Amino acid sequence: MKLWSGRFTKNTDKLTEDFNASIAFDCRMYKQDIKGSIAHASMLAKQGIIKEEEKELIIKGLKEIEKELEEGKLEFTVEAEDVHMNIETFLIQKIGEVGKKLHTARSRNDQVALDLRLYLKEEMEEIKGLILDLQETLLILAGEHIDTIMPGYTHLQKAQPVSLAHHLLAYFEMLRRDVERLEDCYKRTDYMPLGSGALAGTSFDLDRDFVREKLGFAWLTRNSLDAVSDRDFALEFLSFASILMMHLSRLAEELVLWSTEEFGFVEMDDAFATGSSIMPQKKNPDLAELIRGKTGRVYGDLIALLTVMKGLPLAYNKDMQEDKEALFDGVDTVKKCLLVFNPMLKTAKFKKENMEKGAKGGFTNATDLADYLVNKGLPFRDAHEVVGRTVLYCIERGISLEEMELPEYKGICSLIEEDVYDYLDVRKCVARRKVKGGPAPEQVKAAIEEGKMWLEGKRSV
């Protein structure tokens, strides 16, 4: 018999039962559900709504249920619909009539809102730790490659020389913003909704602050209608997750490109690459490709939940049962990608010689030649035009700027002297860019130290 069957004269159709049930996916929240129920029972006793001995019996029963679930001695059923009613059914079977008192002054609407927030807070802490681990790897690699020169790109065309350290630190900054977004999301998840009832609170004299403190929430939800129908925190998490996955996908894409023979900038470790079933020579960066592919999956989770929520009137609607699979999938996908990305990146072998060779091609020092002419007194716009003609001259003759003879330079611009060759050295091009946030070694070293301090601060919180 259903716990809500009093109003009904027929048994639930099997099709309805299967379609309506959420236990297949919300069962993962059993610990949060039990934790919330223990706090609720404690508050009910404190307020004199149930007896102290009834509270003790309920809590003892709930703890036994949790242990039995962990040991695989209990099985959830579709008949009980969801995690809340499964656990309540187990409790009534275990302790009898007293178990029926647990749901006093509570609805599944505020109960599921509580469970989701408890669950997501825990997952966000774990995900934050995984991001920080990846950032630590980026800092370590940056420290090892301060002097590794590579071409920087715009439009996938060689642009200017930078260092691999500077390039990797760009991703450190992306992940820094992701951590800050996650922390902001955590703040808005840290509201305790229990006591909101189905939508209109309850006539019982509850102490919501007692429950809030028991469960470790910072604040109480302020409106019972909003509390049971709000999934902004889940949407915000999936928005954060989508942006994080976009950042991971960008780095994954670069690793895929750099792994090609055409680039030859990196080789993935054998433990984090795969082969071909037909082509014996192949070594494929499949993990990076999968991370790139799974980004779309997380985007889909966000769009799915946005679409569920977009037309819902207040308060709770059954549509909102669709929140969990999207949220759980987003959580799982992000965690898996972060878990594999860190060791994949940590064990990658960067090919310094190929990178520097790449930096010396494609006229990446052309802007520096323009700066050289500006320092000689030529307005930048004129210098830009002169260097453009110089590059064209080199292209037509199949030579680089370094390979031009001084008389050839003089034929284009009389301001150019012998010291131009020192100015065109790609290492010196990078070293001159000492502006804060730039790729010069001293700036990169400062950025690494600042990153370490920031990371240490985040880990100590």
C-alpha positions, -999 to +999 in steps of 0.1 A: +000+000+000+013+035-009+020+059+019-003+083+002-031+058-008-059+071+015-075+093-012-074+066-039-098+037-047-076+019-072-041+005-071-015+023-092-011+009-127+022-008-133+030+015-162+023+045-139+044+030-112+074+025-134+070+059-152+065+078-120+093+063-099+126+080-094+143+055-071+165+043-100+185+075-098+177+094-066+188+064-045+223+079-046+210+105-021+201+080+007+228+093+030+216+128+027+180+118+031+188+099+063+210+128+076+181+152+070+156+129+087+178+125+118+180+163+121+142+166+115+134+140+141+157+157+166+139+190+161+105+175+164+114+161+198+130+194+209+098+212+200+077+186+219+060+174+187+072+138+192+084+122+224+121+120+232+119+082+233+102+082+199+130+104+185+157+079+198+139+050+183+136+068+149+172+078+149+184+043+159+162+028+131+176+053+105+212+046+114+205+009+111+189+014+077+220+034+065+243+006+077+222-021+060+220-002+028+258+002+028+262-035+034+237-044+006+212-060+030+183-038+018+170-032-017+151-002-029+118-009-047+099+009-075+067+005-055+080+030-029+087+054-058+116+074-045+144+075-020+124+093+006+095+069+007+118+038+004+136+049+036+104+058+054+090+023+044+121+006+057+118+026+089+081+017+095+089-019+088+118-018+113+103+002+143+065+001+136+040+028+142+065+053+155+081+054+121+050+070+107+056+101+129+088+111+111+071+128+082+052+152+106+056+188+094+075+177+063+067+172+026+087+153+000+088+187-017+110+203+010+127+170+017+140+166-019+151+202-020+171+195+012+186+163-001+197+179-034+213+208-016+231+185+009+243+162-020+255+191-042+274+208-014+294+176-008+300+171-045+311+207-050+337+204-023+351+173-041+351+189-075+368+220-061+396+198-048+400+181-082+402+215-099+429+226-074+448+194-081+448+202-118+459+237-112+488+225-091+499+203-120+497+233-143+519+253-119+545+225-117+546+222-155+549+259-158+578+260-135+595+234-156+590+252-189+597+289-182+624+288-208+605+266-233+598+288-262+568+281-285+547+300-310+516+317-298+486+317-322+457+337-332+432+323-358+454+291-356+481+312-374+515+317-358+514+351-341+541+359-316+566+338-295+556+330-259+567+304-234+550+271-227+548+282-191+529+313-200+506+293-222+498+268-194+493+296-169+465+309-192+446+277-183+454+282-146+436+315-148+406+299-165+404+273-137+408+301-111+376+317-124+359+283-124+368+278-087+355+313-079+322+305-098+319+272-079+324+290-046+297+315-055+274+287-065+281+270-031+269+302-013+235+300-031+232+263-024+239+268+013+203+276+022+182+252+043+147+246+028+132+221+053+102+235+071+087+249+039+064+219+037+047+212+004+045+249-004+030+268+025+051+259+055+034+242+084+012+250+114+036+232+137+060+252+158+092+242+141+127+254+150+142+257+115+174+273+127+180+242+149+178+220+118+199+244+098+227+243+123+225+205+127+229+201+089+256+227+085+238+253+064+247+290+065+212+303+059+175+295+058+154+298+027+131+329+031+100+319+012+083+285+014+069+287-022+103+295-036+121+270-014+103+240-028+103+251-064+138+266-067+164+248-087+186+278-095+214+263-075+214+232-097+212+253-129+240+275-116+261+244-109+255+231-144+264+265-158+296+264-139+302+228-150+296+238-187+321+267-185+346+244-167+342+217-194+346+243-221+380+252-205+390+216-203+379+210-239+401+239-251+432+225-235+422+190-247+419+203-282+454+218-280+468+185-268+451+167-297+466+193-322+500+193-306+501+155-307+499+155-345+530+149-365+524+183-381+527+201-348+549+176-329+548+196-297+537+169-273+535+131-269+509+116-246+521+089-222+514+053-232+492+049-201+469+077-213+467+070-250+452+042-271+460+024-304+442+014-335+426-020-342+438-019-378+468+005-380+497-007-359+516+026-359+488+047-343+490+063-309+458+083-304+450+110-278+416+094-271+412+106-235+417+143-246+392+137-274+367+121-250+369+151-227+363+173-257+333+152-266+318+150-231+317+188-230+286+187-252+270+162-228+273+186-199+260+214-221+230+191-227+224+186-190+222+224-186+199+229-215+177+200-203+172+215-169+167+250-182+140+237-205+123+217-176+122+248-154+113+275-180+075+272-179+067+259-144+041+278-123+047+279-085+052+258-066+064+222-070+056+203-102+064+167-111+085+180-140+111+188-115+118+151-109+138+155-142+163+177-124+182+149-108+194+129-138+207+160-155+224+172-123+238+138-114+252+133-150+268+168-149+284+160-116+296+126-127+310+137-160+329+167-146+345+145-119+355+118-144+370+143-167+390+160-140+402+127-125+417+116-159+429+150-171+453+156-143+475+124-147+471+127-185+486+162-184+511+154-157+527+125-177+526+143-211+561+148-227+565+183-242+590+185-271+610+216-264+631+216-296+600+213-318+583+241-300+612+264-303+616+255-340+579+263-345+584+297-328+611+306-352+589+300-382+559+320-394+575+354-388+565+354-351+591+381-345+575+406-370+558+426-343+592+429-325+607+443-357+579+469-358+587+478-322+623+481-331+615+507-357+592+526-333+622+527-309+642+542-338+616+570-341+592+557-367+554+560-359+539+526-352+515+527-381+544+534-405+565+507-389+536+483-393+536+490-431+573+487-434+574+453-417+545+441-438+565+449-469+596+432-454+576+400-446+563+399-482+599+404-494+609+373-473+580+352-484+588+358-521+624+347-515+617+319-491+637+333-462+631+344-426+636+379-411+668+367-395+681+355-428+678+389-445+711+407-452+715+442-437+717+458-472+684+442-480+669+457-448+685+491-457+668+489-491+635+488-474+641+511-444+673+531-437+666+532-400+675+495-396+710+488-383+731+458-374+715+456-339+682+444-356+694+408-355+697+408-317+661+422-316+648+394-338+660+365-315+628+348-304+641+342-269+648+379-265+614+387-280+598+368-251+622+382-225+614+418-235+577+414-228+580+423-191+546+440-188+526+426-159+508+395-171+533+391-200+555+361-209+589+374-198+605+349-175+604+372-144+567+378-149+560+341-154+580+333-122+560+359-103+527+345-117+537+310-106+545+322-071+512+342-069+494+311-081+510+289-055+499+313-027+464+315-041+463+277-043+475+273-007+449+297+005+421+278-013+433+245+001+434+258+037+398+270+037 
